[in-house]
Amino acid sequence: MIVRDSDVLIEIFDKESAVGAEIMAKIEGYEIATTSINLHEIVYGFYKVRKKTLDELLEFTSVDFTRRDALLSAKLEVDVEKRGKPAGRFDAMIAAMCINRDARLATLNNVHFERFCDFGLKLFLAT
């Protein structure tokens, strides 16, 4: 499974984005999802700027945040802080969701997520 991060979704929604088209070509044929956390971020943005309808988003498969994800994301967040590489809470939550499902994360924010690779996160190089 490939889990699309918010930045990847933004590029895909931008019909004029060459990056979005490149990502779509690379992930074709894979089981595709996003997380409920990413869904929140994207819907928030749509409501804020009222640029798009949500119909397209409602078709996405989304992975829900579970108790197991909560336990792992808290540990990940603390562990990367101890290494001197603090991470955003949402990033730790998304990383945990991918690790727990053995899914690869398609993101353009590799710097944000590379700190979780030592803990089992696999990145899908989106570009």
C-alpha angles and dihedrals in degrees: 000000000000116000114204117220121218094260091054091049090051091054091048092050090051098084090196094054115113087194091056091051091048092051092049090052092050096050096044111124095024127108101259130204143147129213129257086242091057090044088056092050093049096044090048089054093048093050091046097053098023090216101136143025118250095230093099091051094051089064093062121105107234130196111223124225110249138190089260089054091049092054094048096042092053090051092047092050092052094043095053090045089054088053090055094251105107115195135202114264093237090052091054090048093050091046091052092050091053095044093049091052097040087239127149118235118229105206140148089209097076091154090060094051106032089083088069096052092088086061095053105277113144118205124211108213101235095189 
